Amino acid sequence: MTTHGISRRDVLRTLAVGMAGGSVLQVIPLEAAELAHQLVHKEKAAAPAGKYTPKYFTARQYEAILSLCDAIIPKDEKSAGALEAGAPEFIDLLTSENDEYQLAFGGGLMWLDTHCIDQYGNVFMGCTPEQRKEILDLIAFRKNAKKDPGLSQGVAFFAFLRKMTCDGYYTSKIGIQDLQYIGNVTRSEWPGCPALPE
């Protein structure tokens, strides 16, 4: 499949390389992110069970990515979450085209499992929901790495995963709807800012 003379692989590689510099929303054209989401959607539609097949992560690693993305942007009464938006698939697709992402995610998931084994005697996905929350509460804040340098790799991994999850979410149709972005739409009158809640 080509888009304007550029192969699918070239677009994905460019998207993955460009993301290393910052958020998709700041660096990568929205069209390129939309293409990644379209590729995932087409693959899921063509699959017999309608499921995405990971390109980079093993089944066990991908299960952990799904759990982590869901913890970062869960579904709520207002909108769908990272899983429904396709953030894990977006992350896997880009990781399959970027050596630095592979190193960051592979090393981060290995650190997470090792730390959980040391603390709880089980890999991350084998831990109880309470134990998973406990470890995520530790690695979600950079200040914890200052107190305990042994958490540094976990904190860096989670920060990168959080950024990628947000990029995957907010470049999806679900994420754009959640932002209530309407684009360049002319208005005959401006109602002003909404009142602050009491």
C-alpha positions as a Python dict, from the first residue, in 0.01 Angstrom:
ca = {
    (1, 'M'): (0, 0, 0),
    (2, 'T'): (136, 343, -88),
    (3, 'T'): (18, 690, -4),
    (4, 'H'): (118, 963, -253),
    (5, 'G'): (424, 763, -364),
    (6, 'I'): (537, 685, -10),
    (7, 'S'): (515, 333, 125),
    (8, 'R'): (326, 239, 440),
    (9, 'R'): (656, 139, 600),
    (10, 'D'): (812, 480, 520),
    (11, 'V'): (518, 663, 676),
    (12, 'L'): (531, 450, 991),
    (13, 'R'): (906, 483, 1022),
    (14, 'T'): (885, 861, 977),
    (15, 'L'): (605, 879, 1232),
    (16, 'A'): (799, 665, 1481),
    (17, 'V'): (1122, 861, 1436),
    (18, 'G'): (947, 1196, 1459),
    (19, 'M'): (774, 1103, 1783),
    (20, 'A'): (1110, 1066, 1957),
    (21, 'G'): (1133, 1446, 1959),
    (22, 'G'): (803, 1511, 2132),
    (23, 'S'): (431, 1460, 2127),
    (24, 'V'): (256, 1362, 1806),
    (25, 'L'): (25, 1656, 1853),
    (26, 'Q'): (321, 1897, 1838),
    (27, 'V'): (559, 1729, 1592),
    (28, 'I'): (383, 1480, 1366),
    (29, 'P'): (124, 1579, 1108),
    (30, 'L'): (-216, 1459, 1219),
    (31, 'E'): (-256, 1292, 879),
    (32, 'A'): (36, 1057, 954),
    (33, 'A'): (-110, 961, 1292),
    (34, 'E'): (-448, 911, 1127),
    (35, 'L'): (-283, 677, 876),
    (36, 'A'): (-143, 465, 1161),
    (37, 'H'): (-491, 444, 1316),
    (38, 'Q'): (-641, 357, 975),
    (39, 'L'): (-388, 77, 925),
    (40, 'V'): (-482, -70, 1262),
    (41, 'H'): (-854, -35, 1187),
    (42, 'K'): (-819, -206, 847),
    (43, 'E'): (-621, -492, 999),
    (44, 'K'): (-880, -545, 1273),
    (45, 'A'): (-1163, -535, 1019),
    (46, 'A'): (-989, -795, 801),
    (47, 'A'): (-900, -1030, 1088),
    (48, 'P'): (-1136, -1326, 1145),
    (49, 'A'): (-1188, -1244, 1512),
    (50, 'G'): (-1163, -867, 1455),
    (51, 'K'): (-852, -853, 1675),
    (52, 'Y'): (-523, -679, 1621),
    (53, 'T'): (-214, -899, 1599),
    (54, 'P'): (88, -733, 1768),
    (55, 'K'): (377, -658, 1533),
    (56, 'Y'): (646, -618, 1797),
    (57, 'F'): (531, -722, 2144),
    (58, 'T'): (493, -1084, 2251),
    (59, 'A'): (145, -1188, 2364),
    (60, 'R'): (248, -1155, 2732),
    (61, 'Q'): (409, -814, 2678),
    (62, 'Y'): (109, -691, 2481),
    (63, 'E'): (-123, -799, 2762),
    (64, 'A'): (83, -581, 2998),
    (65, 'I'): (70, -288, 2751),
    (66, 'L'): (-310, -322, 2735),
    (67, 'S'): (-333, -316, 3114),
    (68, 'L'): (-99, -18, 3146),
    (69, 'C'): (-274, 186, 2875),
    (70, 'D'): (-608, 116, 3043),
    (71, 'A'): (-466, 239, 3374),
    (72, 'I'): (-336, 559, 3209),
    (73, 'I'): (-660, 655, 3027),
    (74, 'P'): (-945, 438, 3153),
    (75, 'K'): (-1294, 439, 3008),
    (76, 'D'): (-1538, 647, 3211),
    (77, 'E'): (-1894, 772, 3191),
    (78, 'K'): (-1783, 1069, 2978),
    (79, 'S'): (-1577, 897, 2710),
    (80, 'A'): (-1407, 580, 2592),
    (81, 'G'): (-1055, 505, 2711),
    (82, 'A'): (-717, 426, 2558),
    (83, 'L'): (-816, 68, 2473),
    (84, 'E'): (-1123, 173, 2275),
    (85, 'A'): (-920, 447, 2101),
    (86, 'G'): (-659, 195, 1983),
    (87, 'A'): (-365, 341, 2177),
    (88, 'P'): (-202, 1, 2246),
    (89, 'E'): (-219, -92, 1877),
    (90, 'F'): (-80, 253, 1783),
    (91, 'I'): (210, 201, 2026),
    (92, 'D'): (284, -151, 1898),
    (93, 'L'): (272, -45, 1533),
    (94, 'L'): (515, 244, 1587),
    (95, 'T'): (740, 36, 1812),
    (96, 'S'): (770, -225, 1538),
    (97, 'E'): (937, 43, 1322),
    (98, 'N'): (1166, 210, 1577),
    (99, 'D'): (1471, 51, 1744),
    (100, 'E'): (1478, 310, 2025),
    (101, 'Y'): (1116, 239, 2115),
    (102, 'Q'): (1189, -133, 2113),
    (103, 'L'): (1474, -81, 2357),
    (104, 'A'): (1270, 152, 2581),
    (105, 'F'): (960, -68, 2593),
    (106, 'G'): (1143, -401, 2602),
    (107, 'G'): (1369, -283, 2884),
    (108, 'G'): (1083, -113, 3067),
    (109, 'L'): (859, -418, 3061),
    (110, 'M'): (1151, -635, 3175),
    (111, 'W'): (1221, -393, 3463),
    (112, 'L'): (852, -396, 3559),
    (113, 'D'): (835, -777, 3571),
    (114, 'T'): (1164, -805, 3759),
    (115, 'H'): (1062, -543, 4015),
    (116, 'C'): (726, -715, 4068),
    (117, 'I'): (897, -1052, 4113),
    (118, 'D'): (1130, -896, 4374),
    (119, 'Q'): (842, -725, 4556),
    (120, 'Y'): (551, -967, 4514),
    (121, 'G'): (698, -1293, 4384),
    (122, 'N'): (516, -1265, 4050),
    (123, 'V'): (541, -1084, 3714),
    (124, 'F'): (333, -767, 3670),
    (125, 'M'): (37, -939, 3505),
    (126, 'G'): (42, -1213, 3770),
    (127, 'C'): (9, -960, 4052),
    (128, 'T'): (-319, -870, 4218),
    (129, 'P'): (-492, -546, 4111),
    (130, 'E'): (-386, -389, 4443),
    (131, 'Q'): (-21, -483, 4384),
    (132, 'R'): (-32, -345, 4029),
    (133, 'K'): (-178, -19, 4156),
    (134, 'E'): (91, 1, 4423),
    (135, 'I'): (374, -34, 4170),
    (136, 'L'): (212, 210, 3927),
    (137, 'D'): (170, 465, 4207),
    (138, 'L'): (547, 440, 4260),
    (139, 'I'): (656, 475, 3897),
    (140, 'A'): (398, 738, 3800),
    (141, 'F'): (588, 1015, 3980),
    (142, 'R'): (944, 1132, 3907),
    (143, 'K'): (992, 1239, 4270),
    (144, 'N'): (988, 871, 4371),
    (145, 'A'): (1298, 806, 4158),
    (146, 'K'): (1479, 1081, 4351),
    (147, 'K'): (1396, 906, 4678),
    (148, 'D'): (1477, 559, 4542),
    (149, 'P'): (1716, 556, 4242),
    (150, 'G'): (1624, 188, 4187),
    (151, 'L'): (1292, 316, 4049),
    (152, 'S'): (1455, 541, 3785),
    (153, 'Q'): (1418, 299, 3493),
    (154, 'G'): (1058, 224, 3588),
    (155, 'V'): (973, 593, 3616),
    (156, 'A'): (1133, 668, 3278),
    (157, 'F'): (951, 374, 3117),
    (158, 'F'): (614, 477, 3258),
    (159, 'A'): (663, 842, 3155),
    (160, 'F'): (739, 733, 2799),
    (161, 'L'): (445, 492, 2792),
    (162, 'R'): (213, 763, 2930),
    (163, 'K'): (325, 1003, 2654),
    (164, 'M'): (277, 741, 2384),
    (165, 'T'): (-64, 642, 2523),
    (166, 'C'): (-177, 1006, 2521),
    (167, 'D'): (-45, 1050, 2167),
    (168, 'G'): (-226, 737, 2052),
    (169, 'Y'): (-545, 843, 2229),
    (170, 'Y'): (-558, 1208, 2127),
    (171, 'T'): (-480, 1139, 1759),
    (172, 'S'): (-769, 890, 1740),
    (173, 'K'): (-1129, 981, 1652),
    (174, 'I'): (-1230, 903, 2010),
    (175, 'G'): (-960, 1130, 2155),
    (176, 'I'): (-1041, 1416, 1919),
    (177, 'Q'): (-1409, 1385, 2017),
    (178, 'D'): (-1307, 1386, 2384),
    (179, 'L'): (-1124, 1715, 2325),
    (180, 'Q'): (-1443, 1848, 2164),
    (181, 'Y'): (-1233, 1985, 1880),
    (182, 'I'): (-1456, 2114, 1601),
    (183, 'G'): (-1191, 2253, 1365),
    (184, 'N'): (-1230, 2564, 1155),
    (185, 'V'): (-1600, 2624, 1189),
    (186, 'T'): (-1735, 2975, 1152),
    (187, 'R'): (-1977, 3102, 1412),
    (188, 'S'): (-2230, 3377, 1366),
    (189, 'E'): (-2187, 3479, 1729),
    (190, 'W'): (-1948, 3401, 2011),
    (191, 'P'): (-2121, 3289, 2331),
    (192, 'G'): (-1811, 3343, 2541),
    (193, 'C'): (-1650, 3107, 2787),
    (194, 'P'): (-1873, 2876, 2989),
    (195, 'A'): (-1933, 2967, 3353),
    (196, 'L'): (-1706, 2805, 3609),
    (197, 'P'): (-1869, 2527, 3808),
    (198, 'E'): (-1968, 2619, 4161),
}
